[in-house]
Amino acid sequence: MSKLPDEFSEEMKQILGKDYTIYEQLTDKEAFRGISLNRLKADNTTILPFDTEKCPFYRDGYYISCDEKGIGNTPLHHAGAFYVQEPSAMSAVTLLDVQKNDKILDLCAAPGGKSAQIASCLRNTGLLWSNEVVKNRSQILLSNFERMGISKGVVSSCYPDILCRKLEGFFDRVLVDAPCSGEGMFRKNPDAVKEWSREHVLSCAERQLSILNSAAHAVKSGGTLVYSTCTFSYEENEGVIKRFLAENPDFEMCDVSEHFGRKTELPCAVRITPIEKGEGHFAAKLHKKGESISETFHKNIKGDIPKELEDIFFEIPKGNYITMNDRLYIMPENIPDIKGLGVIRAGILAGEFIKNRFEPSHALFMSAKAENLKRVLSLDDKQIKEFLHGMETDSNCSNGYTAVTYQGIITGFGKTSNGRLKNKYPKGLRIK
């Protein structure tokens, strides 16, 4: 790693006290790596092709070896069984304390690690709205949504102020994982050290406060707001929270009882450094005063359900079936009005109508359960690698659209015809 900037070192001495020397010694060590298990797809880590060690920051978080290579090309990664994630970054969702049936906003969501955790905790209940203002990053977010099998969700690309004012008081919980100066990425990305400046830290703090003030509108009375960064800076962390509370008297601190990280001067917050076996994260939990009022949003818009779905599923997926521009979507039943909010995808793209026939989508199969599908083809190690490269394979299923599984987890689909499976794995996702 490049030499730490003097101004940064002086601030870290103030933050860490006598532990600064330990931190400094760790700066040249390898960065921690981890995964979060996706409970929508996998029940435990025994199926994974690499060793894991439980990490303290999240109930389904694990360390993996720095020597593991090519994890993104493994079949179970393609299947969405896990998300590769820096361990301490998982802590914010732990503070969020997701409950089934919650309506949750992940306001700065790309690339999607924390959204994947939230969806795993929701277990296909409630609603997850994930927003990313940068358009090309929102497409990455959408791709991860589909890979993880998230069905009750929305992906949008909208300015926080517009989104949160339009959805005033709608969400039980809101997460703001704010853009920051990235001091917690120094070991992982040495260029972050070179790009660091005091001016950038201060400008980040102003932007973070602005985003947090916007987020406050979307939290319902009695709801929870969690703020997190991957930086150590006092101005970007405690400073932002203190300023926010001064400007928003309807919010108050929540005592944090989790047994990880180091305490801060704020009872609502924790800080994680390499000393605590994480690269660097800060998370604070706030409560919006008032009583929580249960609200239900239902849209009873039902389009025609294609007969092809009856040939694929034992039980047709629940939701509002809506056709737009020859595409069929299965919308969550508790979705609010999405007009003008930069929505890229709501619910699942079930498929397309092409020349009077219905072609199902990859996302439809990735969000399904194998036991609810009429045709399921289980592939071994060799066959699944060939499938992910786009090759055809033998099929013992009857003719028709067929789910492909590996280790019992749906990885894609194809179309069986006379003992052969025509590969439908998206070309953009195939292993080169």
C-alpha positions in Angstrom: 0.0 0.0 0.0 1.1 3.6 -0.6 2.1 5.6 2.4 -1.0 6.8 4.3 -1.7 10.5 3.9 -0.5 12.5 6.9 -3.9 14.2 7.5 -5.6 10.8 7.4 -3.2 9.3 9.8 -3.7 12.1 12.3 -7.4 11.7 12.2 -7.1 7.9 12.7 -4.9 8.5 15.7 -7.8 10.5 17.2 -10.3 7.8 16.3 -8.3 4.7 17.4 -6.2 6.1 20.2 -3.6 3.5 21.3 -4.9 1.0 18.7 -3.6 3.2 15.9 -0.3 1.4 15.8 -2.1 -2.0 15.4 -4.1 -0.5 12.5 -0.9 0.9 10.8 0.7 -2.5 11.0 -2.3 -4.1 9.3 -2.4 -1.8 6.4 0.0 -3.9 4.3 -1.8 -7.2 5.1 -4.2 -8.8 2.6 -7.8 -7.6 2.6 -10.6 -9.7 4.0 -12.9 -11.4 1.6 -16.3 -12.8 2.3 -19.7 -14.0 1.0 -23.3 -13.7 2.2 -25.5 -16.7 1.8 -28.7 -16.2 -0.1 -31.5 -17.9 1.8 -33.8 -17.6 -1.2 -31.6 -20.2 -2.9 -29.4 -22.1 -0.3 -29.9 -23.3 3.2 -26.3 -23.7 4.3 -22.7 -23.5 3.1 -22.0 -27.2 2.9 -22.7 -27.2 -0.9 -20.1 -24.5 -1.6 -16.9 -25.6 -3.4 -14.6 -23.6 -1.0 -14.0 -23.4 2.7 -15.8 -20.7 4.8 -15.5 -19.3 8.3 -18.3 -17.6 10.1 -17.9 -13.8 10.4 -19.5 -11.8 13.2 -21.2 -9.0 11.2 -24.2 -10.9 9.7 -26.0 -14.1 10.6 -25.3 -15.5 7.1 -21.9 -13.9 6.5 -18.7 -15.9 6.0 -15.0 -15.3 5.4 -13.4 -16.9 2.4 -9.7 -17.4 1.7 -7.8 -14.7 -0.2 -6.4 -17.5 -2.3 -9.8 -18.5 -3.8 -9.8 -17.6 -7.5 -12.6 -17.4 -10.1 -15.4 -17.5 -7.6 -17.6 -15.4 -9.9 -17.4 -18.2 -12.5 -18.5 -21.0 -10.2 -21.9 -22.5 -11.0 -23.3 -21.7 -7.6 -22.4 -18.0 -8.0 -24.3 -18.0 -11.3 -27.2 -19.7 -9.5 -27.3 -16.9 -7.0 -26.5 -19.1 -3.9 -24.3 -16.4 -2.5 -23.0 -12.9 -3.0 -19.3 -12.0 -2.8 -19.1 -9.2 -0.3 -16.6 -7.5 2.0 -17.4 -8.9 5.5 -17.8 -5.7 7.4 -20.1 -4.3 4.8 -22.7 -6.8 5.9 -23.1 -5.1 9.3 -25.5 -2.4 8.1 -28.2 -4.9 7.2 -27.8 -6.5 10.7 -28.5 -3.1 12.2 -31.5 -2.7 9.9 -33.1 -5.7 11.6 -35.2 -6.9 8.7 -38.5 -8.5 9.6 -40.7 -10.6 7.2 -43.4 -8.5 5.4 -41.4 -5.3 5.8 -41.4 -2.7 3.0 -37.7 -1.7 2.7 -35.9 0.9 0.6 -32.2 0.5 -0.2 -31.6 4.0 -1.4 -28.0 3.8 -2.8 -28.1 0.1 -3.7 -25.6 -0.8 -6.5 -24.0 -3.2 -7.0 -26.5 -5.0 -4.8 -24.8 -6.7 -1.9 -26.9 -5.2 0.8 -30.1 -5.6 -1.3 -29.2 -9.3 -1.6 -28.9 -9.6 2.2 -32.3 -7.8 2.7 -34.0 -10.0 0.2 -32.6 -13.1 1.8 -34.0 -11.9 5.2 -37.4 -11.0 3.7 -37.8 -14.5 2.2 -40.0 -13.3 -0.6 -42.4 -11.4 1.7 -43.0 -7.6 1.9 -41.3 -5.4 -0.7 -37.7 -4.5 -1.4 -37.2 -1.3 -3.4 -33.5 -0.8 -4.5 -32.5 2.5 -6.1 -29.3 3.6 -7.8 -29.1 7.0 -9.3 -26.2 6.2 -11.7 -27.8 4.5 -14.7 -25.1 2.0 -15.7 -24.7 0.9 -12.1 -28.5 0.4 -11.9 -28.2 -2.2 -14.7 -25.6 -4.1 -12.6 -28.1 -3.9 -9.7 -30.8 -5.4 -11.9 -28.6 -8.2 -13.1 -27.9 -9.2 -9.5 -31.6 -8.9 -8.6 -32.3 -11.5 -11.2 -29.4 -13.8 -10.2 -30.4 -13.8 -6.6 -34.0 -14.7 -7.5 -35.7 -11.6 -6.0 -39.4 -11.5 -7.0 -40.9 -9.0 -4.6 -38.7 -6.1 -5.6 -38.3 -2.9 -7.6 -35.2 -1.6 -9.2 -35.1 2.1 -10.0 -32.7 4.9 -11.1 -34.0 8.1 -9.5 -32.7 11.0 -7.6 -33.1 10.4 -3.8 -35.1 13.6 -3.1 -37.7 12.8 -5.9 -38.1 9.2 -4.9 -38.4 9.7 -1.2 -40.8 12.6 -1.4 -43.0 10.7 -3.8 -43.0 7.7 -1.4 -43.4 9.8 1.7 -43.8 7.6 4.8 -44.1 4.4 2.8 -41.2 2.3 4.1 -40.8 0.4 7.4 -37.0 0.6 7.0 -34.7 2.6 4.9 -31.0 1.9 4.3 -28.6 4.7 3.1 -25.3 3.1 2.3 -23.9 6.5 1.2 -21.2 7.2 -1.3 -18.1 8.1 0.6 -14.3 8.7 0.5 -13.7 5.0 0.7 -11.0 4.9 3.5 -12.1 1.4 4.3 -11.0 0.3 0.9 -7.4 1.3 1.3 -6.1 -2.3 1.7 -8.4 -3.6 -1.1 -7.7 -0.8 -3.6 -4.3 1.0 -3.2 -5.4 3.7 -5.7 -8.0 4.8 -3.1 -5.0 6.0 -1.0 -3.6 8.1 -3.8 -7.0 9.6 -4.5 -7.7 10.6 -0.9 -7.9 14.3 0.1 -9.3 16.3 2.9 -11.4 18.2 0.5 -13.0 15.1 -0.9 -13.9 13.9 2.7 -15.7 17.2 3.4 -17.5 17.2 0.1 -18.6 13.6 0.7 -20.0 14.6 4.1 -22.2 17.3 2.5 -23.5 14.9 -0.1 -24.2 12.3 2.5 -26.2 14.6 4.7 -28.3 15.7 1.7 -29.1 12.0 0.8 -29.9 11.2 4.5 -32.2 14.2 4.7 -34.0 13.0 1.6 -34.2 9.4 3.0 -35.9 10.7 6.1 -39.1 11.5 4.1 -39.5 7.8 3.0 -39.5 6.4 6.6 -42.9 5.8 8.1 -43.6 6.9 11.7 -42.1 4.3 14.0 -39.8 3.2 11.3 -36.0 2.6 11.1 -33.3 4.5 9.2 -29.8 3.0 9.0 -26.9 5.0 7.7 -23.6 3.4 6.6 -20.3 4.2 4.9 -17.1 2.3 4.1 -15.0 5.0 5.5 -13.5 5.9 8.9 -13.8 9.7 8.7 -15.5 11.4 11.7 -17.0 14.1 9.5 -18.6 11.5 7.2 -19.8 9.4 10.0 -20.5 10.7 13.5 -20.5 14.3 12.1 -23.2 13.5 9.5 -25.4 11.7 12.1 -25.1 14.6 14.6 -26.0 17.2 12.0 -28.9 15.1 10.7 -30.4 14.7 14.2 -30.1 18.4 14.8 -32.0 19.1 11.5 -34.5 16.3 12.0 -35.9 16.3 15.6 -38.5 13.7 14.6 -35.6 11.1 14.6 -33.7 9.7 17.6 -30.8 7.3 18.2 -31.3 3.6 18.8 -29.0 1.8 21.1 -26.9 -0.8 19.2 -26.6 -4.1 21.0 -24.7 -6.0 18.4 -21.4 -7.6 19.6 -19.1 -6.5 16.8 -17.0 -3.6 15.9 -15.9 -0.8 18.2 -18.3 1.6 19.9 -18.3 5.3 19.0 -19.3 8.3 21.0 -22.8 7.7 19.6 -24.8 4.9 21.2 -26.5 4.3 17.9 -23.4 3.5 15.9 -20.5 1.0 15.4 -17.2 1.3 13.6 -15.3 -1.6 12.1 -11.7 -1.6 11.1 -9.1 -4.2 10.1 -8.5 -4.7 13.8 -12.0 -6.1 14.1 -11.5 -8.3 11.0 -13.2 -6.1 8.5 -11.9 -3.7 5.9 -13.8 -0.7 7.3 -17.4 0.2 7.9 -19.5 2.6 9.9 -23.2 2.0 10.6 -25.7 4.0 12.7 -29.3 3.1 13.5 -32.0 5.8 13.9 -35.7 5.6 14.8 -38.5 7.9 13.5 -40.6 8.9 16.4 -44.3 8.1 16.5 -46.4 4.9 16.3 -46.1 2.6 13.4 -49.3 2.3 11.3 -49.8 -0.7 9.1 -50.7 0.2 5.5 -51.5 -2.1 2.7 -51.2 -1.1 -0.9 -52.9 -3.4 -3.4 -53.3 -3.2 -7.1 -55.8 -5.7 -8.6 -54.7 -5.4 -12.2 -54.8 -8.8 -13.8 -53.8 -9.5 -17.3 -54.3 -12.7 -19.2 -52.0 -15.5 -17.9 -50.4 -17.3 -20.8 -51.2 -21.0 -21.1 -47.5 -21.7 -21.3 -47.1 -20.9 -17.6 -49.6 -23.6 -16.8 -47.3 -26.0 -18.7 -44.2 -24.8 -16.6 -45.6 -24.5 -13.1 -47.7 -26.7 -10.8 -48.9 -23.5 -9.1 -48.8 -20.2 -11.1 -46.7 -17.5 -9.3 -48.8 -15.0 -7.4 -48.8 -11.3 -8.3 -50.4 -8.8 -10.6 -49.9 -9.9 -14.3 -49.4 -6.8 -16.5 -48.4 -6.8 -20.2 -46.5 -3.8 -21.6 -44.9 -3.7 -25.0 -45.4 -7.4 -25.6 -43.6 -8.2 -22.3 -45.4 -9.9 -19.4 -44.5 -8.7 -15.8 -45.5 -10.2 -12.5 -45.8 -7.2 -10.2 -45.7 -7.5 -6.4 -49.1 -7.0 -4.9 -48.1 -4.3 -2.4 -46.3 -2.0 -4.9 -47.1 1.8 -4.7 -47.5 4.1 -7.7 -44.3 3.9 -9.7 -44.9 6.6 -12.3 -42.1 9.1 -12.6 -39.7 7.2 -10.3 -37.3 5.9 -12.9 -38.4 2.3 -12.4 -36.3 -0.1 -14.5 -38.0 -3.3 -13.3 -40.9 -4.0 -10.9 -41.4 -7.5 -9.9 -40.3 -10.2 -12.5 -40.1 -10.0 -16.2 -41.9 -13.3 -16.9 -41.3 -13.3 -20.6 -42.2 -12.0 -24.0 -45.0 -12.5 -26.6 -43.3 -13.3 -29.9 -45.5 -14.1 -33.0 -48.5 -15.3 -31.0 -46.4 -17.5 -28.6 -45.0 -16.8 -25.2 -41.2 -17.1 -24.5 -40.5 -17.3 -20.7 -37.5 -15.3 -19.3 -34.4 -16.3 -17.4 -35.6 -14.1 -14.4 -38.9 -16.2 -14.2 -37.0 -19.4 -13.7 -34.3 -17.9 -11.4 -37.1 -16.7 -9.0 -38.9 -20.0 -9.0 -38.7 -23.0 -6.7 -37.6 -26.3 -8.2 -40.4 -28.2 -6.5 -43.0 -26.0 -8.2 -41.7 -26.7 -11.7 -43.0 -29.5 -13.9 -39.7 -30.1 -15.7 -36.4 -30.0 -13.8 -33.1 -31.2 -15.2 -30.3 -31.8 -12.7 -26.8 -31.4 -14.1 -23.5 -32.6 -12.8 -20.2 -30.7 -12.5 -19.2 -31.2 -16.2 -22.7 -30.6 -17.6 -23.3 -27.4 -15.7 -20.1 -25.9 -16.9 -21.0 -26.7 -20.5 -24.5 -25.2 -19.9 -22.9 -22.0 -18.5 -20.8 -21.8 -21.7 -24.0 -22.0 -23.8 -23.9 -25.6 -24.9 -26.8 -28.0 -25.4 -27.1 -31.2 -23.3 -29.1 -34.4 -23.1 -32.4 -34.1 -21.3 -34.5 -36.9 -19.8 -37.5 -34.5 -19.4 -40.6 -34.4 -21.5 -40.8 -31.8 -24.3 -41.2 -28.2 -23.1 -39.5 -25.4 -21.1 -37.2 -27.0 -18.5 -35.5 -25.7 -15.4 -31.8 -26.5 -15.0 -30.5 -27.1 -11.5 -27.1 -27.7 -10.0 -26.8 -28.9 -6.4 -30.6 -28.6 -6.3 -30.5 -24.8 -7.1 -32.0 -23.4 -10.2 -29.3 -22.0 -12.5 -31.3 -21.2 -15.6 -33.5 -23.0 -18.1 -33.7 -24.5 -21.6 -36.3 -26.1 -23.8 -36.4 -29.9 -24.1 -37.1 -31.3 -27.5 -36.8 -35.0 -28.3 -34.2 -35.7 -25.6 -32.0 -32.6 -26.0 -32.1 -29.3 -24.1 -31.8 -26.2 -26.2 -29.8 -23.7 -24.0 -31.6 -20.6 -23.0 -28.9 -19.2 -20.6 -28.6 -15.5 -21.5 -25.6 -14.8 -23.8 -24.4 -11.9 -21.8 -24.1 -14.1 -18.7 -22.3 -17.0 -20.2 -18.8 -18.0 -19.2 -16.4 -17.0 -22.0 
